[in-house]
Amino acid sequence: MAFEGLADRLQSTIKKITGKGKVSEQDVKEMTREVRLALLEADVNFKVVKDLIKRIKERAIGQEVMESLTPGQQVIKVVKEELTALMGGEQSKIAVADRPPTVIMMVGLQGAGKTTTTGKLANLLRKKHNRNPLLVACDVYRPAAIKQLETLGEQLDMPVFSMGTDVNPVEIASKAIEKAKEDHNDYVIIDTAGRLHVDSELMDELDQIKTNLKPDEIFLVVDAMTGQDAVNVAESFNEQLDISGVVLTKLDGDTRGGAALSIKAVTNKPIKFAGMGEKLDQLEAFHPERMASRILG
Ligand code: GDP
């Protein structure tokens, strides 16, 4: 699982301070220096680390800690609260349109896990929220992507709307929404095209779909294994499309986890879900507080 290295380091750092009946400014400085190094090593964005450490220091050297009866534990509480806030604070909910169907647009680079996540999200909406989604294949450049979504639909026993590769994605998506209304599908999840790199042609196409469909959510799917690149990708998609949330995939892998800790701070958009494996039931709602607890032990 991602974060193991970071978790080990942070846990041994904070252990030194937990039981202390008295915490000096020097203790806090030493602790924050180690936390800083651990975060940088976990590939957390440099500026994000700087701001976080500043806040932890301000609070830990302040009255809140120094005058408490259990200063050691109080310092840890501060670190945990700040890590939680960094990852988005509260868990974010998924939108529900006033009038169904709720339209979710999935965007991201090829290989990030977009199509798989489309299937996983549909599965989660049905299982946890009792919804009845329609999946839409809008990657008109890769017949294999359409086939992949159709296969997922078969596995899930869920409808998939596709019109092949010769129709404009805006038209496919609009027709899909009409179909969802007829068939009483309350969610429409659109799997859009991906590319190997961010490029203007892709962005223009996504922007057209967005303008025409006015989706309730635009989820950017990013691969946590790609570290700082994931953060850069999130930044450019957000600039162009004003996304509503992020799905971080492959958090089950041996990643350093920095992306999860930087994305919210850099884009100011919440991480809504985390992909924890290749199987269709391995998508979890992202809980910043639980994640911070996992990291800090
Ligand atoms: P797309 O090109 O963005 O649509 O990516 P795909 O959905 O085809 O996924 C690319 C690869 O990543 C596939 O082999 C997926 O099984 C794998 N994958 C997707 N999400 C996860 C995840 O959360 N964990 C792991 N380990 N693999 C994932």
Residues whose N, C-alpha, C, O or C-beta is under 5 A from the ligand:
A	BS01	GDP	L109 Q110 G111 A112 G113 K114 T115 T116 T117 T249 K250 L251 G275 M276 G277 E278 Q282
